[in-house]
């Protein structure tokens, strides 16, 4: 009889990993990929009204990008790591944070004007990248494309 390798829970691996390195990662993240983050953040700042509802997937520990968005928008950050969420709540007290798996989120239709994901989608297995049929209903306002 063939034995099958045990199923790997990739989300649990990511959660445990970021729980373990949360403080170091939050500090490190402040210094990398800033040019790209600035470009995308500036796009949102120029194209959304003050108070717009932003969903940030994989928000981490509340880096300067999250801080900047929360100065102007109603930010809801989601991260799978409990420790990252605790850091985010301390670093960006004006935002709302949810500890959970971004692939399992449920919000009412048109809850957000924009959804941002700064490099966290790479932690989601490729087969889960297929958008749910009603996903577009959750983003109501921003219809422009961000230039790459």
N, C-alpha and C positions, 0 to 999 in steps of 0.2 A: 504494500500500500504506500502510495506516495504521500509524503508530508508536505504541506504547504508552508511557506515562510509566514511568520506572524504578520498580521496587518499592522502597518505603521501609522500611528496617529500623528500626522504632520503638524496639525494645529497644536497639539499638546507639546510637541518638541519645540515649536516656536515660542509658545507661552513660557515654558520652563526656561528656555534660553534667554529670553528678554527679561524674565524675572531675575535671573542670575546676574545679568550684566547691565541692569537698568541704569544705574548711576553713571557708569563709565560710558555707556552708549549715548546717554543724553548729552553728556559733555562732548563726546566725539562728534555727534551729529550736528553740533553748532558750527563745525568748521569744514564740512564737506558739502559739495554740490550746491553751494550758495548761489552761484550764478543762475542755475536753472530754477531754484526755489524762488529767487527774486523775480525772475521773468514771469513765472506763473502767478505769483502773489500780486505783482503789479497789474497783471491782466485782470484779476478779480477786483482789485481796488479801483480800477478805472471803469469797470463794466457793471458793477453791482451797486445798488443803492445802500446807503448807510442802514444798518440793521438787517440786511439780508441774512437769511438762514443758510449756514454753511455746514456741511457734514464732512468731517475730516476722518478718513479711514486710515487706521494705523497711525494714530496721532503721536505715539511715543510719549515721552516725558514732558511735553510742552516746550518745544524748542522755539527759537525766535520767530519762525514762520507762524506758528500757532499763536504766539503772543501778538504778532502784528495783525493777523486776521481778527483776533478777538478785540482789538482796539476799535474796530469799525463794524464788525459783523457779530451776529449771534452764532457762535461756534459750538457745535456738538462734536466732540472728539470720541473716537472709538478705538480701543486697543485691546488685544487679547491678553496682554500682560497686566496683572493686578498691580505690580510695583510701578510700571510705567504710568498707569492711571493715577496712582497716588502722587507721583512726581508731577504729573500734568496738573492735577488739582492744586498743588502747592505753587507751581510756576505760573499758571494762568488761571487765577481764581475767578475771573469773569466769564469763563467758558463752562459748558456743561460736559462732563465726561462719563462715558459708559464703558465698563469693562465687559468685553464680549468678543465673539468671533464675527468678523465683518461679513462672512458669508451667510450668516444666519439672521441678520438684522431684519426687522419688520417695522416699518413706519407707515403712517397714513399717506395716501397719495398727496403729491405736491407739498411734502413737508419741507423740502429744501430748495433753495435757489441755485445752489451749486454743490457738487460733491468733489472733494479733492483727495488725492492719494499720492503722497510723496514717497514712492519707492516701497510701499508695503505689499503691493499686489504680487510681487515676486515670491512672497511667502505662501501664496495660495496655490494649491496644485492646479496645473493647467486645465484639467478636466472640469474644474469648478469655475473657470473664467467665463463660461457661457452665461450671458445675462438672463435673468429671469424675465419672462414675458412682460410683466408689469413694471419693470425697473424704471422705464422712462417716465412713468407717472409720478415718480417721487421727486423729480427735478422739474420745477415749473417755469423758471424764468430765463436762465442763461442759455441762449441758443447759438451764440457765436463759437467759432472754433479758435482755440489758442494756437497761434503760430508757433511752429516747432523751431 
